[in-house]
Amino acid sequence: MQKRCKAHVAMEERYARLEIDYDSVEEKKNICNLVNDLIVKYKISPQITVEPKDVETGEYVIEFHDDYDKKAGPFFEELLATLGIDKCD
């Protein structure tokens, strides 16, 4: 990925949300593929929403509403590391 995506994270007790901004359809596809692979690896089912701003850009949102087993943290960390994002807002 040439340009680094931006990420925003929010976590509370048993709730976690990660928003990843994408600037191209290719970035969006890459995020989607990585998320799908990690869902299988971690055996989880987060709520996923894609919020387009226009044809090329938008936000890919991943939410855990009842993260009793605290799987969101490792999932988010691996996703961000794979995308090359080392800092979140």
Sine and cosine of phi, psi and omega as CSV:
sin_phi,cos_phi,sin_psi,cos_psi,sin_omega,cos_omega
0.00,0.00,0.84,-0.54,-0.07,-1.00
-0.95,0.30,-0.81,0.58,-0.02,-1.00
-0.99,-0.12,0.71,-0.70,-0.02,-1.00
-0.98,0.22,0.69,-0.73,0.08,-1.00
-0.95,0.32,0.36,-0.93,0.12,-0.99
-0.97,-0.24,0.53,-0.85,-0.01,-1.00
-0.73,-0.69,0.53,-0.85,0.04,-1.00
-0.75,-0.66,0.74,-0.67,-0.03,-1.00
-0.82,-0.58,0.57,-0.82,0.08,-1.00
-0.65,-0.76,0.78,-0.63,-0.01,-1.00
-0.69,-0.73,0.68,-0.73,0.13,-0.99
-0.70,-0.72,-0.07,-1.00,0.01,-1.00
-0.86,0.51,0.89,-0.46,0.04,-1.00
0.88,0.47,0.26,0.97,0.07,-1.00
-0.75,-0.66,0.69,-0.72,0.05,-1.00
-0.57,-0.82,0.61,-0.79,-0.01,-1.00
-0.64,-0.77,0.74,-0.67,0.08,-1.00
-0.80,-0.60,0.82,-0.58,0.06,-1.00
-0.93,-0.37,0.80,-0.59,0.03,-1.00
-0.88,-0.47,0.88,-0.48,0.05,-1.00
-0.98,0.19,0.71,-0.70,0.09,-1.00
-0.85,-0.52,0.52,-0.86,-0.07,-1.00
-0.90,-0.43,0.11,0.99,0.04,-1.00
-0.37,-0.93,0.31,-0.95,0.04,-1.00
-0.90,0.43,-0.57,0.82,0.02,-1.00
-0.89,0.45,-0.69,0.72,0.06,-1.00
-0.88,0.47,-0.67,0.74,0.01,-1.00
-0.87,0.50,-0.71,0.71,0.01,-1.00
-0.89,0.45,-0.66,0.75,0.01,-1.00
-0.89,0.46,-0.72,0.70,0.03,-1.00
-0.87,0.50,-0.73,0.69,-0.01,-1.00
-0.86,0.51,-0.72,0.70,-0.01,-1.00
-0.90,0.44,-0.68,0.73,0.02,-1.00
-0.90,0.44,-0.70,0.72,0.02,-1.00
-0.87,0.49,-0.70,0.71,0.00,-1.00
-0.88,0.48,-0.66,0.75,0.04,-1.00
-0.90,0.44,-0.67,0.74,-0.03,-1.00
-0.95,0.31,-0.51,0.86,0.07,-1.00
-0.87,0.50,-0.69,0.72,0.03,-1.00
-0.92,0.40,-0.70,0.71,-0.03,-1.00
-0.88,0.48,-0.72,0.70,-0.06,-1.00
-1.00,0.00,-0.10,1.00,0.02,-1.00
0.81,0.59,0.82,0.57,-0.03,-1.00
-0.78,-0.62,0.20,-0.98,0.06,-1.00
-0.62,-0.78,0.98,0.20,0.03,-1.00
-0.96,0.27,0.28,-0.96,0.12,-0.99
-0.99,0.12,0.76,-0.65,-0.04,-1.00
-0.85,-0.52,0.74,-0.67,0.04,-1.00
-0.72,-0.70,0.70,-0.71,0.11,-0.99
-0.95,-0.32,0.83,-0.55,-0.04,-1.00
-0.90,-0.43,1.00,-0.01,-0.03,-1.00
-0.94,0.33,0.60,-0.80,0.12,-0.99
-1.00,-0.09,-0.61,0.79,0.11,-0.99
-0.42,-0.91,-0.29,-0.96,-0.06,-1.00
-0.90,0.44,-0.58,0.82,-0.09,-1.00
-0.99,-0.14,-0.53,0.85,-0.18,-0.98
-0.89,-0.46,0.30,-0.95,0.05,-1.00
0.24,-0.97,-0.31,-0.95,0.01,-1.00
-0.81,-0.59,0.66,-0.75,0.12,-0.99
-0.96,-0.29,0.90,-0.44,-0.13,-0.99
-0.92,-0.39,0.76,-0.65,0.02,-1.00
-0.85,-0.53,0.82,-0.57,-0.03,-1.00
-0.79,-0.61,0.63,-0.78,0.15,-0.99
-0.89,-0.45,0.88,-0.48,-0.07,-1.00
-1.00,-0.08,-0.37,0.93,0.00,-1.00
-0.60,-0.80,0.92,0.39,-0.10,-0.99
-1.00,0.10,0.91,0.42,-0.05,-1.00
-0.88,0.48,-0.63,0.78,-0.04,-1.00
-1.00,0.05,0.04,1.00,0.05,-1.00
0.82,0.58,0.73,0.68,0.04,-1.00
-1.00,0.05,-0.26,0.97,-0.05,-1.00
-0.89,0.46,-0.67,0.75,-0.04,-1.00
-0.84,0.54,-0.84,0.54,0.02,-1.00
-0.88,0.47,-0.60,0.80,0.04,-1.00
-0.87,0.49,-0.77,0.64,0.01,-1.00
-0.88,0.47,-0.70,0.71,-0.02,-1.00
-0.86,0.50,-0.72,0.70,0.00,-1.00
-0.92,0.39,-0.66,0.76,0.02,-1.00
-0.88,0.48,-0.75,0.66,-0.02,-1.00
-0.90,0.44,-0.66,0.75,0.02,-1.00
-0.89,0.45,-0.67,0.74,0.00,-1.00
-0.91,0.41,-0.57,0.82,0.03,-1.00
-0.98,0.17,-0.14,0.99,-0.01,-1.00
0.98,0.20,0.39,0.92,0.02,-1.00
-0.99,-0.13,0.90,-0.44,-0.05,-1.00
-0.96,-0.29,0.00,1.00,-0.01,-1.00
-0.53,-0.85,0.70,-0.71,0.05,-1.00
-0.91,-0.41,0.45,-0.89,0.12,-0.99
-1.00,0.10,0.00,0.00,0.00,0.00
